[in-house]
Every structure is written in structure tokens, then in C-alpha cells.
Amino acid sequence: MLQQDYIMRLIREFFAALERALEKKEIESRSEAIHLMYEQYLGHPYEFFQGSSMEEVMEAINQYPEEQRIHRMEMLAELYYVEADMRATPFRAELYRRSLLLFHFIDSHSGLFSFDRRNKIEKIEKELAVKGEQLNKL
């Protein structure tokens, strides 16, 4: 029960911190706040989550207790998703791909349906499809 309370409190804290970061007007300070959240909530610096393969990222997530893994993946997926909106192509597409992979995994393994998650999946898939079409035309 304490573990469940801890993870629920952590999730509320994470989304409140993310909301505060997104309220910052300057892109640079918003980006800095988000970069700090990687280490604060996921235990590794921003550079690890950007430079590592998804296999390495999943290994890092798997180090958490089983009851926390899906929640930590969701935090990471949200960070990738939010950061993708602040970046230009090709970084945007890569962050969307990472986010999409995690959202699909969460969607199929969490046991909880989320309209918000499904909407994000659809948005990312459309975004990547449009970018793919544009890239193929070049």
C-alpha cells in the first residue's frame, strides 16, 4: 500500500512539474526544466535518454520495481512527447518515434485505457506519416 501511495504521489508531482515547465515563456528555460526532469524522475541524465538506444533505455527502466515500470515509462514517453513539440526535424521525428514506442507499450501492458494516451498516439502517427510523405518526395 505504501508503494502504491508513493508512485501515485510521484505521478502527481511529475505532471505538476511538467505543467510548470511548460508554462515557462522562454524556450531555453522550458527546455532546461524538462532536461532536469529526466534525472529527477527517471534517475539518469538527459544525455542518457537522448544518446542511448531504446534497448538501453528500457534496461534502465527495468531497474525499477515492477509496480513502477509502466509509470516510469509513461513519464519518459511524456517527456519525449513534450520535447518533440519544441524541436525541429529530424530530432522531432526521433523523439516522436521514441514516445510512440513507449505509448504503444504502455497501452498494451498497463491494463488501463486512456483517451489522452490514445489521442497522443494518433497525433504522433499522423505527424510521422506526414513527415514520411514529405521526406519521400524529396
Secondary structure, 3 states (H helix, E strand, C coil): CHHHHHHHHHHHHHHHHHHHHHHCCCHHHHHHHHHHHHHHHHCCCHHHHHHCCHHHHHHHHCCCCHHHHHHHHHHHHHHHHHHHHHCCCCHHHHHHHHHHHHHHHHHHHCCCCCHHHHHHHHHHHHHHHHHHHHHHHC
